[in-house]
Amino acid sequence: MNKIPNIINGQKIAQNIISSTATKVAKFHKANNVRPGLVVILVGDNPASAVYVARKEDVARKIGFSFTLKQLPNSASQGDVVRCIQGYNAQQDCHGILVQLPLPNHINAMHVLSSVAPNKDVDGLHPHNFGRMAMGLPALYPCTALAIMDCINSCLPDVKGLNVAIVGKSNLVGKPLAIMLSNMDATVALCHKDTQNIKQYTQNAQIVVVAIGVPGHITRDFLQEGATVIDVGITIVDDVATGDVLFDDVASKVKNITPVPGGVGPITVARLMANTFDAMVNNWTGNNKQD
Ligand code: GUN
């Protein structure tokens, strides 16, 4: 049937979010003489993280944010990182704090993420925001899961009653996405490395989301005809950014699919900007979504 799939244009979706955020930033700055302040904390020297952070800085500066990159050495202790965060928690011109993951092995990521003030938690990973999201309440939601929802909604505006298989149950992607989709009345199978016969879930799903970091793992036999496939994986293989889905193998079977690169990634950055703007406005108006 579908020989040529709809390739979801992540760059275009991201650009729309960035443009609308830029317009809001300019308007807010004119009215209040305040710009969104985003701080990214980068611990250690992971080369991929350095690239991702540079992209965030580039977009943030282009749309009129004040951006601070706080780099800590690989040898920084958990206490050092927490103290650094506490400093920004108290700083009025900082509206959003993102701790770039992964952190070095000697640092407990959950402990660190929990030390970010919930109203500055633009990554949406603090248990406060995560819990509110689970209850379907307003909060700062995780950027990658929001970006995946943008991809899905660009071709399937209503997920009610659809079967979704998510492969990968990380706190960063799989778990928050499963919560968001179930809040929207989709039926979600959250699969992981111990799931027996993953294909029985993916073949039953109209939407398959893959976030495992195993290049080319998902082949056409995992999918039903006409599926929508969102590929969140990005691994550098022979200098090429490679997704978890074997694109050329599945292309003639699926209806909608994200490319890698140019799919979920750029939208995640755009969603971070939108979250930071929202965090600033919520603080400004005293509505910090804590109530
Ligand atoms: N590393 C890869 N993706 C992300 C993300 O969405 N947030 C953070 N904090 N780190 C990441």
Residues whose N, C-alpha, C, O or C-beta is under 5 A from the ligand:
A	BS01	GUN	V99 Q100 L101 P102 D123 T144
